[in-house]
């Protein structure tokens, strides 16, 4: 009992120290970081829109779920693409420098909020949508609802809209725990310890961008983001209900890790990673193209040059 008491006391002490650091040191650093771009009024909040370049065509980068600071995380890719194009990163409500919102998280609301943010920031359609992960689902919904506003989609290891399965109830039950973990500083402390700054700098990030991403990692969880995670399966269903326009060019970049590594969900539905991707491409249509690139799910970290090259080739073909 004495040993157990000591263990509990140590855990509580660490939690208290973590909570103090989170609300003082890390919160102070967090509040010192200024928005990279513009905050525009959208519905009941403000959304952050960050842009580079002044090219004739506009590429819109849309973040995956759980990315704390997309405007920093996309920065090397934005710098490369901005050599030829106008490149815009839109941070959803609850993400990055954007505020939270009371509006429900649905595909329709994500699309309408993105459209409004772009318009308020002075950008005009048509856009080349470049979504990462779950944002591919919103982008396909966008293209189905407003095909005249979407010139092409270049998906960065995007979530498939060919398979729907309800999110397990246990996931929704345990999600609020992440808010407690954030409150005691766990993400802040872990981010400071595990982020490989040297590797990120070699991939084209600046010292400021790396430091900002580390700080924001400790403040990524809020009610808006938790609702997004809880409804992620429903987004897929909402997109599946709308056929994808066959005349909109579609290119999917798939990470080698995603293409080759199975997981519990795929085993449950008796589908290989390759079959999962092929079903998605079949849903889009025969015109859909794809390429496998080395890297993790965050495929843009080490494939900036190749993504830019594919973008050039795809847009050149659409103009012919």
PyMOL commands that set and color helices and strands:
alter all, ss='L'
color gray80, all
select helices_A, chain A and resi 2-32+70-73+75-81+107-120+135-145+147-149+169-174+177-183+186-194+197-202+207-219+223-230+232-240+256-260+264-268+273-284+299-301+304-318
alter helices_A, ss='H'
color red, helices_A
select strands_A, chain A and resi 38-42+45-52+58-62+86-91+127-131+150-156+249-255+289-293
alter strands_A, ss='S'
color yellow, strands_A
deselect
rebuild
show_as cartoon
